[in-house]
Amino acid sequence: MDILFVLIPLSVVLALVVLAGLWWAVYRGQFEDIEEEGRRIFEEDKE
């Protein structure tokens, strides 16, 4: 039973970290154009 006093706050903190990471990625524009990466594979290198 004592382990729940550690695991419950730890899981809440972990969930907040994951949500903060997702918010950061959306805020920084990581999901703006997800189709571009798929098209980029088929294009030839210009180097």
N, CA, C, O and CB atoms as a CASP TS submission, in Angstrom:
PFRMAT TS
TARGET T0000
AUTHOR 0000-0000-0000
METHOD Language model
MODEL 1
PARENT N/A
ATOM      1  N   MET     1       0.822  -1.201   0.000  1.00  0.00           N
ATOM      2  CA  MET     1       0.000   0.000   0.000  1.00  0.00           C
ATOM      3  C   MET     1       0.870   1.271   0.000  1.00  0.00           C
ATOM      4  O   MET     1       0.503   2.280  -0.601  1.00  0.00           O
ATOM      5  CB  MET     1      -0.938  -0.005   1.218  1.00  0.00           C
ATOM      6  N   ASP     2       2.008   1.209   0.671  1.00  0.00           N
ATOM      7  CA  ASP     2       2.880   2.380   0.747  1.00  0.00           C
ATOM      8  C   ASP     2       3.452   2.758  -0.609  1.00  0.00           C
ATOM      9  O   ASP     2       3.747   3.927  -0.857  1.00  0.00           O
ATOM     10  CB  ASP     2       4.008   2.126   1.721  1.00  0.00           C
ATOM     11  N   ILE     3       3.608   1.784  -1.478  1.00  0.00           N
ATOM     12  CA  ILE     3       4.177   2.066  -2.793  1.00  0.00           C
ATOM     13  C   ILE     3       3.249   2.946  -3.622  1.00  0.00           C
ATOM     14  O   ILE     3       3.708   3.656  -4.517  1.00  0.00           O
ATOM     15  CB  ILE     3       4.464   0.765  -3.537  1.00  0.00           C
ATOM     16  N   LEU     4       1.945   2.909  -3.334  1.00  0.00           N
ATOM     17  CA  LEU     4       0.998   3.754  -4.060  1.00  0.00           C
ATOM     18  C   LEU     4       1.255   5.237  -3.806  1.00  0.00           C
ATOM     19  O   LEU     4       0.978   6.074  -4.665  1.00  0.00           O
ATOM     20  CB  LEU     4      -0.432   3.401  -3.665  1.00  0.00           C
ATOM     21  N   PHE     5       1.777   5.558  -2.639  1.00  0.00           N
ATOM     22  CA  PHE     5       2.094   6.956  -2.334  1.00  0.00           C
ATOM     23  C   PHE     5       3.260   7.457  -3.182  1.00  0.00           C
ATOM     24  O   PHE     5       3.457   8.666  -3.304  1.00  0.00           O
ATOM     25  CB  PHE     5       2.426   7.114  -0.845  1.00  0.00           C
ATOM     26  N   VAL     6       4.017   6.562  -3.757  1.00  0.00           N
ATOM     27  CA  VAL     6       5.106   6.931  -4.656  1.00  0.00           C
ATOM     28  C   VAL     6       4.662   6.834  -6.107  1.00  0.00           C
ATOM     29  O   VAL     6       4.945   7.725  -6.907  1.00  0.00           O
ATOM     30  CB  VAL     6       6.329   6.039  -4.415  1.00  0.00           C
ATOM     31  N   LEU     7       3.972   5.761  -6.447  1.00  0.00           N
ATOM     32  CA  LEU     7       3.624   5.515  -7.842  1.00  0.00           C
ATOM     33  C   LEU     7       2.569   6.465  -8.398  1.00  0.00           C
ATOM     34  O   LEU     7       2.654   6.857  -9.562  1.00  0.00           O
ATOM     35  CB  LEU     7       3.145   4.117  -7.990  1.00  0.00           C
ATOM     36  N   ILE     8       1.592   6.836  -7.606  1.00  0.00           N
ATOM     37  CA  ILE     8       0.536   7.729  -8.101  1.00  0.00           C
ATOM     38  C   ILE     8       1.090   9.120  -8.422  1.00  0.00           C
ATOM     39  O   ILE     8       0.839   9.611  -9.523  1.00  0.00           O
ATOM     40  CB  ILE     8      -0.597   7.842  -7.064  1.00  0.00           C
ATOM     41  N   PRO     9       1.825   9.778  -7.530  1.00  0.00           N
ATOM     42  CA  PRO     9       2.409  11.076  -7.916  1.00  0.00           C
ATOM     43  C   PRO     9       3.414  10.960  -9.055  1.00  0.00           C
ATOM     44  O   PRO     9       3.512  11.862  -9.886  1.00  0.00           O
ATOM     45  CB  PRO     9       3.083  11.714  -6.721  1.00  0.00           C
ATOM     46  N   LEU    10       4.161   9.863  -9.102  1.00  0.00           N
ATOM     47  CA  LEU    10       5.114   9.665 -10.178  1.00  0.00           C
ATOM     48  C   LEU    10       4.406   9.543 -11.526  1.00  0.00           C
ATOM     49  O   LEU    10       4.875  10.085 -12.527  1.00  0.00           O
ATOM     50  CB  LEU    10       5.958   8.426  -9.910  1.00  0.00           C
ATOM     51  N   SER    11       3.285   8.836 -11.553  1.00  0.00           N
ATOM     52  CA  SER    11       2.541   8.701 -12.810  1.00  0.00           C
ATOM     53  C   SER    11       1.897  10.022 -13.213  1.00  0.00           C
ATOM     54  O   SER    11       1.794  10.309 -14.405  1.00  0.00           O
ATOM     55  CB  SER    11       1.468   7.612 -12.682  1.00  0.00           C
ATOM     56  N   VAL    12       1.469  10.817 -12.271  1.00  0.00           N
ATOM     57  CA  VAL    12       0.905  12.129 -12.588  1.00  0.00           C
ATOM     58  C   VAL    12       1.984  13.040 -13.158  1.00  0.00           C
ATOM     59  O   VAL    12       1.740  13.758 -14.128  1.00  0.00           O
ATOM     60  CB  VAL    12       0.270  12.768 -11.335  1.00  0.00           C
ATOM     61  N   VAL    13       3.165  13.018 -12.570  1.00  0.00           N
ATOM     62  CA  VAL    13       4.267  13.836 -13.075  1.00  0.00           C
ATOM     63  C   VAL    13       4.666  13.377 -14.467  1.00  0.00           C
ATOM     64  O   VAL    13       4.923  14.210 -15.337  1.00  0.00           O
ATOM     65  CB  VAL    13       5.475  13.772 -12.124  1.00  0.00           C
ATOM     66  N   LEU    14       4.723  12.080 -14.695  1.00  0.00           N
ATOM     67  CA  LEU    14       5.072  11.558 -16.003  1.00  0.00           C
ATOM     68  C   LEU    14       4.034  11.957 -17.047  1.00  0.00           C
ATOM     69  O   LEU    14       4.396  12.314 -18.168  1.00  0.00           O
ATOM     70  CB  LEU    14       5.208  10.041 -15.946  1.00  0.00           C
ATOM     71  N   ALA    15       2.761  11.902 -16.700  1.00  0.00           N
ATOM     72  CA  ALA    15       1.702  12.317 -17.625  1.00  0.00           C
ATOM     73  C   ALA    15       1.818  13.806 -17.947  1.00  0.00           C
ATOM     74  O   ALA    15       1.603  14.205 -19.091  1.00  0.00           O
ATOM     75  CB  ALA    15       0.314  12.009 -17.029  1.00  0.00           C
ATOM     76  N   LEU    16       2.152  14.621 -16.966  1.00  0.00           N
ATOM     77  CA  LEU    16       2.324  16.053 -17.205  1.00  0.00           C
ATOM     78  C   LEU    16       3.518  16.329 -18.108  1.00  0.00           C
ATOM     79  O   LEU    16       3.466  17.234 -18.940  1.00  0.00           O
ATOM     80  CB  LEU    16       2.491  16.793 -15.884  1.00  0.00           C
ATOM     81  N   VAL    17       4.585  15.565 -17.956  1.00  0.00           N
ATOM     82  CA  VAL    17       5.758  15.720 -18.813  1.00  0.00           C
ATOM     83  C   VAL    17       5.411  15.364 -20.256  1.00  0.00           C
ATOM     84  O   VAL    17       5.815  16.067 -21.182  1.00  0.00           O
ATOM     85  CB  VAL    17       6.921  14.841 -18.307  1.00  0.00           C
ATOM     86  N   VAL    18       4.669  14.283 -20.450  1.00  0.00           N
ATOM     87  CA  VAL    18       4.263  13.877 -21.792  1.00  0.00           C
ATOM     88  C   VAL    18       3.356  14.931 -22.418  1.00  0.00           C
ATOM     89  O   VAL    18       3.534  15.278 -23.586  1.00  0.00           O
ATOM     90  CB  VAL    18       3.550  12.516 -21.751  1.00  0.00           C
ATOM     91  N   LEU    19       2.396  15.442 -21.668  1.00  0.00           N
ATOM     92  CA  LEU    19       1.510  16.483 -22.184  1.00  0.00           C
ATOM     93  C   LEU    19       2.271  17.765 -22.495  1.00  0.00           C
ATOM     94  O   LEU    19       1.969  18.436 -23.482  1.00  0.00           O
ATOM     95  CB  LEU    19       0.397  16.771 -21.186  1.00  0.00           C
ATOM     96  N   ALA    20       3.240  18.111 -21.680  1.00  0.00           N
ATOM     97  CA  ALA    20       4.044  19.307 -21.943  1.00  0.00           C
ATOM     98  C   ALA    20       4.875  19.120 -23.211  1.00  0.00           C
ATOM     99  O   ALA    20       5.031  20.060 -23.990  1.00  0.00           O
ATOM    100  CB  ALA    20       4.962  19.621 -20.741  1.00  0.00           C
ATOM    101  N   GLY    21       5.405  17.927 -23.422  1.00  0.00           N
ATOM    102  CA  GLY    21       6.157  17.654 -24.646  1.00  0.00           C
ATOM    103  C   GLY    21       5.278  17.722 -25.875  1.00  0.00           C
ATOM    104  O   GLY    21       5.696  18.253 -26.905  1.00  0.00           O
ATOM    105  N   LEU    22       4.082  17.202 -25.790  1.00  0.00           N
ATOM    106  CA  LEU    22       3.141  17.274 -26.908  1.00  0.00           C
ATOM    107  C   LEU    22       2.742  18.717 -27.177  1.00  0.00           C
ATOM    108  O   LEU    22       2.682  19.131 -28.335  1.00  0.00           O
ATOM    109  CB  LEU    22       1.892  16.421 -26.623  1.00  0.00           C
ATOM    110  N   TRP    23       2.470  19.488 -26.137  1.00  0.00           N
ATOM    111  CA  TRP    23       2.109  20.895 -26.313  1.00  0.00           C
ATOM    112  C   TRP    23       3.258  21.657 -26.965  1.00  0.00           C
ATOM    113  O   TRP    23       3.037  22.487 -27.847  1.00  0.00           O
ATOM    114  CB  TRP    23       1.739  21.537 -24.959  1.00  0.00           C
ATOM    115  N   TRP    24       4.490  21.373 -26.529  1.00  0.00           N
ATOM    116  CA  TRP    24       5.661  22.038 -27.094  1.00  0.00           C
ATOM    117  C   TRP    24       5.795  21.717 -28.584  1.00  0.00           C
ATOM    118  O   TRP    24       6.071  22.605 -29.391  1.00  0.00           O
ATOM    119  CB  TRP    24       6.937  21.618 -26.338  1.00  0.00           C
ATOM    120  N   ALA    25       5.600  20.457 -28.943  1.00  0.00           N
ATOM    121  CA  ALA    25       5.733  20.056 -30.342  1.00  0.00           C
ATOM    122  C   ALA    25       4.673  20.727 -31.205  1.00  0.00           C
ATOM    123  O   ALA    25       4.972  21.163 -32.317  1.00  0.00           O
ATOM    124  CB  ALA    25       5.633  18.535 -30.475  1.00  0.00           C
ATOM    125  N   VAL    26       3.456  20.816 -30.721  1.00  0.00           N
ATOM    126  CA  VAL    26       2.396  21.476 -31.480  1.00  0.00           C
ATOM    127  C   VAL    26       2.670  22.971 -31.568  1.00  0.00           C
ATOM    128  O   VAL    26       2.492  23.567 -32.630  1.00  0.00           O
ATOM    129  CB  VAL    26       1.019  21.220 -30.834  1.00  0.00           C
ATOM    130  N   TYR    27       3.092  23.573 -30.490  1.00  0.00           N
ATOM    131  CA  TYR    27       3.369  25.008 -30.455  1.00  0.00           C
ATOM    132  C   TYR    27       4.520  25.384 -31.383  1.00  0.00           C
ATOM    133  O   TYR    27       4.494  26.453 -31.993  1.00  0.00           O
ATOM    134  CB  TYR    27       3.688  25.446 -29.031  1.00  0.00           C
ATOM    135  N   ARG    28       5.527  24.521 -31.499  1.00  0.00           N
ATOM    136  CA  ARG    28       6.694  24.804 -32.337  1.00  0.00           C
ATOM    137  C   ARG    28       6.466  24.437 -33.801  1.00  0.00           C
ATOM    138  O   ARG    28       7.358  24.647 -34.623  1.00  0.00           O
ATOM    139  CB  ARG    28       7.901  24.057 -31.811  1.00  0.00           C
ATOM    140  N   GLY    29       5.300  23.897 -34.150  1.00  0.00           N
ATOM    141  CA  GLY    29       4.972  23.632 -35.539  1.00  0.00           C
ATOM    142  C   GLY    29       5.458  22.297 -36.065  1.00  0.00           C
ATOM    143  O   GLY    29       5.660  22.153 -37.271  1.00  0.00           O
ATOM    144  N   GLN    30       5.650  21.327 -35.207  1.00  0.00           N
ATOM    145  CA  GLN    30       6.151  20.029 -35.640  1.00  0.00           C
ATOM    146  C   GLN    30       5.139  19.267 -36.492  1.00  0.00           C
ATOM    147  O   GLN    30       5.524  18.380 -37.253  1.00  0.00           O
ATOM    148  CB  GLN    30       6.531  19.200 -34.438  1.00  0.00           C
ATOM    149  N   PHE    31       3.860  19.594 -36.378  1.00  0.00           N
ATOM    150  CA  PHE    31       2.816  18.861 -37.086  1.00  0.00           C
ATOM    151  C   PHE    31       2.143  19.716 -38.148  1.00  0.00           C
ATOM    152  O   PHE    31       1.009  19.434 -38.535  1.00  0.00           O
ATOM    153  CB  PHE    31       1.781  18.351 -36.106  1.00  0.00           C
ATOM    154  N   GLU    32       2.813  20.745 -38.621  1.00  0.00           N
ATOM    155  CA  GLU    32       2.215  21.642 -39.614  1.00  0.00           C
ATOM    156  C   GLU    32       1.986  20.953 -40.953  1.00  0.00           C
ATOM    157  O   GLU    32       0.877  21.004 -41.487  1.00  0.00           O
ATOM    158  CB  GLU    32       3.097  22.858 -39.814  1.00  0.00           C
ATOM    159  N   ASP    33       3.001  20.318 -41.499  1.00  0.00           N
ATOM    160  CA  ASP    33       2.886  19.694 -42.817  1.00  0.00           C
ATOM    161  C   ASP    33       3.459  18.280 -42.741  1.00  0.00           C
ATOM    162  O   ASP    33       4.625  18.052 -43.062  1.00  0.00           O
ATOM    163  CB  ASP    33       3.624  20.539 -43.909  1.00  0.00           C
ATOM    164  N   ILE    34       2.630  17.347 -42.318  1.00  0.00           N
ATOM    165  CA  ILE    34       3.120  15.984 -42.151  1.00  0.00           C
ATOM    166  C   ILE    34       3.216  15.241 -43.482  1.00  0.00           C
ATOM    167  O   ILE    34       3.869  14.200 -43.555  1.00  0.00           O
ATOM    168  CB  ILE    34       2.217  15.221 -41.201  1.00  0.00           C
ATOM    169  N   GLU    35       2.581  15.754 -44.529  1.00  0.00           N
ATOM    170  CA  GLU    35       2.645  15.109 -45.837  1.00  0.00           C
ATOM    171  C   GLU    35       3.982  15.387 -46.542  1.00  0.00           C
ATOM    172  O   GLU    35       4.397  14.611 -47.402  1.00  0.00           O
ATOM    173  CB  GLU    35       1.482  15.584 -46.711  1.00  0.00           C
ATOM    174  N   GLU    36       4.641  16.464 -46.191  1.00  0.00           N
ATOM    175  CA  GLU    36       5.894  16.845 -46.853  1.00  0.00           C
ATOM    176  C   GLU    36       6.970  15.773 -46.670  1.00  0.00           C
ATOM    177  O   GLU    36       7.706  15.470 -47.609  1.00  0.00           O
ATOM    178  CB  GLU    36       6.396  18.189 -46.306  1.00  0.00           C
ATOM    179  N   GLU    37       7.064  15.212 -45.496  1.00  0.00           N
ATOM    180  CA  GLU    37       8.090  14.196 -45.247  1.00  0.00           C
ATOM    181  C   GLU    37       7.844  12.954 -46.097  1.00  0.00           C
ATOM    182  O   GLU    37       8.797  12.320 -46.550  1.00  0.00           O
ATOM    183  CB  GLU    37       8.123  13.819 -43.760  1.00  0.00           C
ATOM    184  N   GLY    38       6.600  12.603 -46.313  1.00  0.00           N
ATOM    185  CA  GLY    38       6.297  11.461 -47.172  1.00  0.00           C
ATOM    186  C   GLY    38       6.651  11.726 -48.626  1.00  0.00           C
ATOM    187  O   GLY    38       7.116  10.827 -49.326  1.00  0.00           O
ATOM    188  N   ARG    39       6.438  12.933 -49.077  1.00  0.00           N
ATOM    189  CA  ARG    39       6.790  13.293 -50.461  1.00  0.00           C
ATOM    190  C   ARG    39       8.297  13.412 -50.643  1.00  0.00           C
ATOM    191  O   ARG    39       8.818  13.115 -51.718  1.00  0.00           O
ATOM    192  CB  ARG    39       6.117  14.611 -50.858  1.00  0.00           C
ATOM    193  N   ARG    40       8.981  13.831 -49.629  1.00  0.00           N
ATOM    194  CA  ARG    40      10.422  14.042 -49.711  1.00  0.00           C
ATOM    195  C   ARG    40      11.169  12.734 -49.976  1.00  0.00           C
ATOM    196  O   ARG    40      12.247  12.748 -50.571  1.00  0.00           O
ATOM    197  CB  ARG    40      10.931  14.682 -48.425  1.00  0.00           C
ATOM    198  N   ILE    41      10.614  11.622 -49.545  1.00  0.00           N
ATOM    199  CA  ILE    41      11.258  10.331 -49.757  1.00  0.00           C
ATOM    200  C   ILE    41      11.342  10.016 -51.238  1.00  0.00           C
ATOM    201  O   ILE    41      12.333   9.449 -51.699  1.00  0.00           O
ATOM    202  CB  ILE    41      10.504   9.223 -49.020  1.00  0.00           C
ATOM    203  N   PHE    42      10.310  10.380 -51.989  1.00  0.00           N
ATOM    204  CA  PHE    42      10.234  10.031 -53.400  1.00  0.00           C
ATOM    205  C   PHE    42      10.987  10.996 -54.317  1.00  0.00           C
ATOM    206  O   PHE    42      11.220  10.685 -55.485  1.00  0.00           O
ATOM    207  CB  PHE    42       8.802   9.972 -53.817  1.00  0.00           C
ATOM    208  N   GLU    43      11.365  12.150 -53.803  1.00  0.00           N
ATOM    209  CA  GLU    43      12.107  13.108 -54.614  1.00  0.00           C
ATOM    210  C   GLU    43      13.570  12.695 -54.708  1.00  0.00           C
ATOM    211  O   GLU    43      14.122  12.095 -53.784  1.00  0.00           O
ATOM    212  CB  GLU    43      11.985  14.528 -54.027  1.00  0.00           C
ATOM    213  N   GLU    44      14.175  13.018 -55.815  1.00  0.00           N
ATOM    214  CA  GLU    44      15.598  12.711 -55.981  1.00  0.00           C
ATOM    215  C   GLU    44      16.444  13.726 -55.231  1.00  0.00           C
ATOM    216  O   GLU    44      16.054  14.881 -55.057  1.00  0.00           O
ATOM    217  CB  GLU    44      15.985  12.691 -57.475  1.00  0.00           C
ATOM    218  N   ASP    45      17.592  13.278 -54.797  1.00  0.00           N
ATOM    219  CA  ASP    45      18.518  14.192 -54.136  1.00  0.00           C
ATOM    220  C   ASP    45      19.088  15.170 -55.144  1.00  0.00           C
ATOM    221  O   ASP    45      19.378  14.799 -56.282  1.00  0.00           O
ATOM    222  CB  ASP    45      19.649  13.419 -53.439  1.00  0.00           C
ATOM    223  N   LYS    46      19.247  16.407 -54.735  1.00  0.00           N
ATOM    224  CA  LYS    46      19.741  17.436 -55.629  1.00  0.00           C
ATOM    225  C   LYS    46      21.229  17.673 -55.431  1.00  0.00           C
ATOM    226  O   LYS    46      21.771  18.647 -55.953  1.00  0.00           O
ATOM    227  CB  LYS    46      18.974  18.724 -55.421  1.00  0.00           C
ATOM    228  N   GLU    47      21.883  16.821 -54.702  1.00  0.00           N
ATOM    229  CA  GLU    47      23.322  16.979 -54.427  1.00  0.00           C
ATOM    230  C   GLU    47      24.159  16.353 -55.504  1.00  0.00           C
ATOM    231  O   GLU    47      25.388  16.392 -55.432  1.00  0.00           O
ATOM    232  CB  GLU    47      23.685  16.369 -53.087  1.00  0.00           C
TER
END
